[in-house]
Amino acid sequence: MSAQGLEVIDHTVQLTHEWINELRDRLAWSSSRDALRLLRATMAQIRDHLQHEEAVQLSAQMPLLVRGMFFEGWNLAHTPLRDRKAEHFIAAIEAQVSEVQDWRGAQDIVAVFRTLNNRISEGEIRDVKAGLPKSICEMWPD
């Protein structure tokens, strides 16, 4: 039993650390904080390119804390974005993580996609990719 009797909180913290640690390891970065920053920025861009229903379905497979970050700052009236260009997707993420010393651009975004492939069901990933612009989807590995 949790020291505070809040097992759901303990569990989501543990799962969130697992997501962050997996991404940090894939990136070969030393900073969990930077890995979290990249995860948040990339997931926000994914969210903003999806139809609302698909974004909600994707979030259902996330730990509670990750889901909260996914929805933080979401403006329904401005989504889904109409911009279909991968370079703008990358630039929007880079604007959030450009100060990260280890940032290498698109290859780091691919590490986020690989982490999501490992953490989200194959069927849901297929649905998400079907809802993304082709230029972004082409970056996402199988």
PyRosetta script that sets phi, psi and omega in degrees:
from pyrosetta import init, pose_from_sequence

init()
pose = pose_from_sequence("MSAQGLEVIDHTVQLTHEWINELRDRLAWSSSRDALRLLRATMAQIRDHLQHEEAVQLSAQMPLLVRGMFFEGWNLAHTPLRDRKAEHFIAAIEAQVSEVQDWRGAQDIVAVFRTLNNRISEGEIRDVKAGLPKSICEMWPD")
pose.set_psi(1, 145.4)
pose.set_omega(1, 178.5)
pose.set_phi(2, -65.0)
pose.set_psi(2, 149.0)
pose.set_omega(2, 178.6)
pose.set_phi(3, -59.8)
pose.set_psi(3, -31.2)
pose.set_omega(3, -179.7)
pose.set_phi(4, -101.8)
pose.set_psi(4, -2.1)
pose.set_omega(4, -177.6)
pose.set_phi(5, 75.2)
pose.set_psi(5, 20.3)
pose.set_omega(5, -178.1)
pose.set_phi(6, -118.5)
pose.set_psi(6, 66.4)
pose.set_omega(6, -175.6)
pose.set_phi(7, -58.6)
pose.set_psi(7, -35.2)
pose.set_omega(7, -178.9)
pose.set_phi(8, -62.2)
pose.set_psi(8, -36.7)
pose.set_omega(8, 178.0)
pose.set_phi(9, -70.0)
pose.set_psi(9, -46.7)
pose.set_omega(9, 178.7)
pose.set_phi(10, -58.1)
pose.set_psi(10, -41.6)
pose.set_omega(10, -177.1)
pose.set_phi(11, -66.8)
pose.set_psi(11, -43.3)
pose.set_omega(11, -179.1)
pose.set_phi(12, -69.4)
pose.set_psi(12, -33.0)
pose.set_omega(12, 175.2)
pose.set_phi(13, -64.0)
pose.set_psi(13, -44.6)
pose.set_omega(13, 179.0)
pose.set_phi(14, -60.8)
pose.set_psi(14, -47.7)
pose.set_omega(14, -179.7)
pose.set_phi(15, -63.6)
pose.set_psi(15, -38.6)
pose.set_omega(15, 178.9)
pose.set_phi(16, -63.8)
pose.set_psi(16, -42.7)
pose.set_omega(16, 176.2)
pose.set_phi(17, -61.1)
pose.set_psi(17, -38.0)
pose.set_omega(17, 178.3)
pose.set_phi(18, -62.4)
pose.set_psi(18, -43.8)
pose.set_omega(18, 178.0)
pose.set_phi(19, -60.9)
pose.set_psi(19, -49.0)
pose.set_omega(19, -177.8)
pose.set_phi(20, -63.7)
pose.set_psi(20, -44.8)
pose.set_omega(20, -179.5)
pose.set_phi(21, -63.9)
pose.set_psi(21, -40.3)
pose.set_omega(21, 177.8)
pose.set_phi(22, -61.6)
pose.set_psi(22, -45.8)
pose.set_omega(22, 179.7)
pose.set_phi(23, -64.3)
pose.set_psi(23, -45.4)
pose.set_omega(23, 179.4)
pose.set_phi(24, -57.3)
pose.set_psi(24, -42.3)
pose.set_omega(24, 179.0)
pose.set_phi(25, -65.9)
pose.set_psi(25, -41.2)
pose.set_omega(25, 178.2)
pose.set_phi(26, -62.3)
pose.set_psi(26, -37.1)
pose.set_omega(26, -179.3)
pose.set_phi(27, -78.7)
pose.set_psi(27, -20.7)
pose.set_omega(27, -171.8)
pose.set_phi(28, 60.6)
pose.set_psi(28, 39.2)
pose.set_omega(28, 176.3)
pose.set_phi(29, -97.2)
pose.set_psi(29, 152.7)
pose.set_omega(29, 177.5)
pose.set_phi(30, -88.8)
pose.set_psi(30, -20.0)
pose.set_omega(30, -172.9)
pose.set_phi(31, -100.3)
pose.set_psi(31, 116.9)
pose.set_omega(31, 173.2)
pose.set_phi(32, -67.0)
pose.set_psi(32, -34.2)
pose.set_omega(32, 178.7)
pose.set_phi(33, -60.8)
pose.set_psi(33, -43.6)
pose.set_omega(33, 179.3)
pose.set_phi(34, -68.3)
pose.set_psi(34, -38.7)
pose.set_omega(34, 177.5)
pose.set_phi(35, -62.7)
pose.set_psi(35, -41.8)
pose.set_omega(35, 177.5)
pose.set_phi(36, -63.3)
pose.set_psi(36, -41.5)
pose.set_omega(36, 178.9)
pose.set_phi(37, -59.5)
pose.set_psi(37, -43.8)
pose.set_omega(37, 178.3)
pose.set_phi(38, -66.1)
pose.set_psi(38, -42.7)
pose.set_omega(38, 178.4)
pose.set_phi(39, -58.3)
pose.set_psi(39, -48.6)
pose.set_omega(39, -179.2)
pose.set_phi(40, -61.5)
pose.set_psi(40, -46.1)
pose.set_omega(40, -177.8)
pose.set_phi(41, -64.5)
pose.set_psi(41, -42.5)
pose.set_omega(41, -179.1)
pose.set_phi(42, -68.4)
pose.set_psi(42, -43.4)
pose.set_omega(42, -179.6)
pose.set_phi(43, -65.3)
pose.set_psi(43, -35.3)
pose.set_omega(43, 177.3)
pose.set_phi(44, -64.4)
pose.set_psi(44, -39.8)
pose.set_omega(44, 178.0)
pose.set_phi(45, -68.2)
pose.set_psi(45, -40.2)
pose.set_omega(45, 175.6)
pose.set_phi(46, -58.9)
pose.set_psi(46, -51.4)
pose.set_omega(46, -179.6)
pose.set_phi(47, -53.9)
pose.set_psi(47, -45.9)
pose.set_omega(47, -174.3)
pose.set_phi(48, -71.9)
pose.set_psi(48, -13.5)
pose.set_omega(48, 176.8)
pose.set_phi(49, -97.5)
pose.set_psi(49, -7.8)
pose.set_omega(49, -177.7)
pose.set_phi(50, -96.7)
pose.set_psi(50, 154.8)
pose.set_omega(50, 168.5)
pose.set_phi(51, -62.7)
pose.set_psi(51, 150.1)
pose.set_omega(51, -174.5)
pose.set_phi(52, -56.2)
pose.set_psi(52, -45.8)
pose.set_omega(52, -178.5)
pose.set_phi(53, -60.5)
pose.set_psi(53, -40.3)
pose.set_omega(53, -179.9)
pose.set_phi(54, -68.2)
pose.set_psi(54, -38.4)
pose.set_omega(54, 177.2)
pose.set_phi(55, -61.5)
pose.set_psi(55, -41.3)
pose.set_omega(55, 179.3)
pose.set_phi(56, -66.6)
pose.set_psi(56, -41.3)
pose.set_omega(56, 178.7)
pose.set_phi(57, -63.4)
pose.set_psi(57, -41.2)
pose.set_omega(57, 176.9)
pose.set_phi(58, -60.8)
pose.set_psi(58, -45.0)
pose.set_omega(58, -176.7)
pose.set_phi(59, -61.9)
pose.set_psi(59, -26.2)
pose.set_omega(59, -177.6)
pose.set_phi(60, -61.9)
pose.set_psi(60, -20.1)
pose.set_omega(60, -178.8)
pose.set_phi(61, -99.9)
pose.set_psi(61, 10.4)
pose.set_omega(61, -179.0)
pose.set_phi(62, -100.7)
pose.set_psi(62, 149.6)
pose.set_omega(62, 170.9)
pose.set_phi(63, -59.2)
pose.set_psi(63, 153.0)
pose.set_omega(63, -175.5)
pose.set_phi(64, -51.7)
pose.set_psi(64, -45.8)
pose.set_omega(64, 179.5)
pose.set_phi(65, -66.0)
pose.set_psi(65, -41.2)
pose.set_omega(65, 178.6)
pose.set_phi(66, -65.0)
pose.set_psi(66, -41.4)
pose.set_omega(66, 178.3)
pose.set_phi(67, -60.4)
pose.set_psi(67, -41.2)
pose.set_omega(67, 177.7)
pose.set_phi(68, -61.9)
pose.set_psi(68, -42.4)
pose.set_omega(68, 177.7)
pose.set_phi(69, -65.6)
pose.set_psi(69, -36.4)
pose.set_omega(69, 179.8)
pose.set_phi(70, -60.4)
pose.set_psi(70, -40.7)
pose.set_omega(70, -177.2)
pose.set_phi(71, -89.1)
pose.set_psi(71, -14.1)
pose.set_omega(71, -178.6)
pose.set_phi(72, -58.4)
pose.set_psi(72, 125.9)
pose.set_omega(72, 177.1)
pose.set_phi(73, 78.7)
pose.set_psi(73, 6.6)
pose.set_omega(73, -178.2)
pose.set_phi(74, -69.8)
pose.set_psi(74, 126.5)
pose.set_omega(74, 177.3)
pose.set_phi(75, -113.0)
pose.set_psi(75, 101.0)
pose.set_omega(75, -175.7)
pose.set_phi(76, -57.3)
pose.set_psi(76, -34.2)
pose.set_omega(76, -177.1)
pose.set_phi(77, -67.0)
pose.set_psi(77, -20.2)
pose.set_omega(77, -177.3)
pose.set_phi(78, -107.7)
pose.set_psi(78, 10.7)
pose.set_omega(78, -179.4)
pose.set_phi(79, -131.9)
pose.set_psi(79, 155.6)
pose.set_omega(79, -0.8)
pose.set_phi(80, -73.3)
pose.set_psi(80, 150.5)
pose.set_omega(80, 178.0)
pose.set_phi(81, -65.7)
pose.set_psi(81, 144.1)
pose.set_omega(81, 179.2)
pose.set_phi(82, -88.8)
pose.set_psi(82, -15.7)
pose.set_omega(82, -179.1)
pose.set_phi(83, -65.7)
pose.set_psi(83, 123.7)
pose.set_omega(83, -174.5)
pose.set_phi(84, -106.2)
pose.set_psi(84, 4.8)
pose.set_omega(84, -171.8)
pose.set_phi(85, -92.2)
pose.set_psi(85, 128.7)
pose.set_omega(85, 179.2)
pose.set_phi(86, -61.0)
pose.set_psi(86, -36.4)
pose.set_omega(86, -178.2)
pose.set_phi(87, -64.7)
pose.set_psi(87, -30.3)
pose.set_omega(87, 176.6)
pose.set_phi(88, -75.4)
pose.set_psi(88, -35.9)
pose.set_omega(88, 174.4)
pose.set_phi(89, -59.1)
pose.set_psi(89, -49.1)
pose.set_omega(89, 179.8)
pose.set_phi(90, -63.9)
pose.set_psi(90, -43.5)
pose.set_omega(90, -178.7)
pose.set_phi(91, -63.1)
pose.set_psi(91, -37.9)
pose.set_omega(91, 179.1)
pose.set_phi(92, -65.4)
pose.set_psi(92, -38.0)
pose.set_omega(92, 177.0)
pose.set_phi(93, -70.2)
pose.set_psi(93, -44.9)
pose.set_omega(93, -179.4)
pose.set_phi(94, -58.8)
pose.set_psi(94, -34.8)
pose.set_omega(94, 178.5)
pose.set_phi(95, -60.8)
pose.set_psi(95, -27.0)
pose.set_omega(95, -179.8)
pose.set_phi(96, -89.3)
pose.set_psi(96, -23.7)
pose.set_omega(96, -172.8)
pose.set_phi(97, -124.6)
pose.set_psi(97, 7.5)
pose.set_omega(97, -174.7)
pose.set_phi(98, -60.8)
pose.set_psi(98, -23.3)
pose.set_omega(98, 179.4)
pose.set_phi(99, -79.7)
pose.set_psi(99, -9.4)
pose.set_omega(99, 179.3)
pose.set_phi(100, -70.8)
pose.set_psi(100, 123.2)
pose.set_omega(100, -174.7)
pose.set_phi(101, -58.2)
pose.set_psi(101, -37.7)
pose.set_omega(101, -175.2)
pose.set_phi(102, -88.4)
pose.set_psi(102, 0.5)
pose.set_omega(102, -176.4)
pose.set_phi(103, -56.8)
pose.set_psi(103, 127.1)
pose.set_omega(103, -178.8)
pose.set_phi(104, -121.4)
pose.set_psi(104, 8.2)
pose.set_omega(104, 177.0)
pose.set_phi(105, 88.3)
pose.set_psi(105, -140.0)
pose.set_omega(105, -171.4)
pose.set_phi(106, -55.6)
pose.set_psi(106, -34.8)
pose.set_omega(106, -178.5)
pose.set_phi(107, -64.5)
pose.set_psi(107, -28.0)
pose.set_omega(107, 176.3)
pose.set_phi(108, -75.0)
pose.set_psi(108, -33.4)
pose.set_omega(108, 175.0)
pose.set_phi(109, -65.2)
pose.set_psi(109, -38.7)
pose.set_omega(109, 177.0)
pose.set_phi(110, -60.8)
pose.set_psi(110, -34.9)
pose.set_omega(110, 176.8)
pose.set_phi(111, -63.4)
pose.set_psi(111, -36.7)
pose.set_omega(111, 175.0)
pose.set_phi(112, -64.5)
pose.set_psi(112, -45.5)
pose.set_omega(112, 178.4)
pose.set_phi(113, -58.1)
pose.set_psi(113, -41.7)
pose.set_omega(113, 179.3)
pose.set_phi(114, -64.8)
pose.set_psi(114, -38.7)
pose.set_omega(114, 177.0)
pose.set_phi(115, -63.9)
pose.set_psi(115, -44.0)
pose.set_omega(115, 177.6)
pose.set_phi(116, -63.1)
pose.set_psi(116, -39.5)
pose.set_omega(116, 176.1)
pose.set_phi(117, -56.2)
pose.set_psi(117, -36.3)
pose.set_omega(117, -177.8)
pose.set_phi(118, -80.4)
pose.set_psi(118, -25.0)
pose.set_omega(118, -172.3)
pose.set_phi(119, -104.6)
pose.set_psi(119, -19.3)
pose.set_omega(119, -177.2)
pose.set_phi(120, -114.2)
pose.set_psi(120, 146.7)
pose.set_omega(120, -177.7)
pose.set_phi(121, -60.2)
pose.set_psi(121, 150.8)
pose.set_omega(121, -179.3)
pose.set_phi(122, -58.5)
pose.set_psi(122, -40.9)
pose.set_omega(122, 179.9)
pose.set_phi(123, -63.7)
pose.set_psi(123, -41.5)
pose.set_omega(123, 179.3)
pose.set_phi(124, -69.0)
pose.set_psi(124, -40.0)
pose.set_omega(124, 176.0)
pose.set_phi(125, -60.1)
pose.set_psi(125, -41.9)
pose.set_omega(125, 178.5)
pose.set_phi(126, -60.3)
pose.set_psi(126, -43.4)
pose.set_omega(126, 178.9)
pose.set_phi(127, -64.6)
pose.set_psi(127, -42.5)
pose.set_omega(127, 179.3)
pose.set_phi(128, -61.9)
pose.set_psi(128, -48.3)
pose.set_omega(128, -178.9)
pose.set_phi(129, -61.7)
pose.set_psi(129, -35.4)
pose.set_omega(129, 178.3)
pose.set_phi(130, -66.2)
pose.set_psi(130, -26.2)
pose.set_omega(130, -179.2)
pose.set_phi(131, -91.5)
pose.set_psi(131, -8.2)
pose.set_omega(131, -179.5)
pose.set_phi(132, -90.9)
pose.set_psi(132, 155.4)
pose.set_omega(132, 172.9)
pose.set_phi(133, -57.6)
pose.set_psi(133, 146.3)
pose.set_omega(133, -176.4)
pose.set_phi(134, -56.6)
pose.set_psi(134, -39.2)
pose.set_omega(134, -177.5)
pose.set_phi(135, -64.2)
pose.set_psi(135, -33.1)
pose.set_omega(135, 177.1)
pose.set_phi(136, -78.2)
pose.set_psi(136, -43.6)
pose.set_omega(136, 179.9)
pose.set_phi(137, -58.1)
pose.set_psi(137, -34.6)
pose.set_omega(137, 179.6)
pose.set_phi(138, -64.8)
pose.set_psi(138, -22.3)
pose.set_omega(138, 176.6)
pose.set_phi(139, -77.3)
pose.set_psi(139, -23.5)
pose.set_omega(139, -171.8)
pose.set_phi(140, -81.2)
pose.set_psi(140, 117.3)
pose.set_omega(140, -178.8)
pose.set_phi(141, -73.5)
pose.set_psi(141, 157.7)
pose.set_omega(141, 176.8)
pose.set_phi(142, -72.8)
pose.dump_pdb("model.pdb")
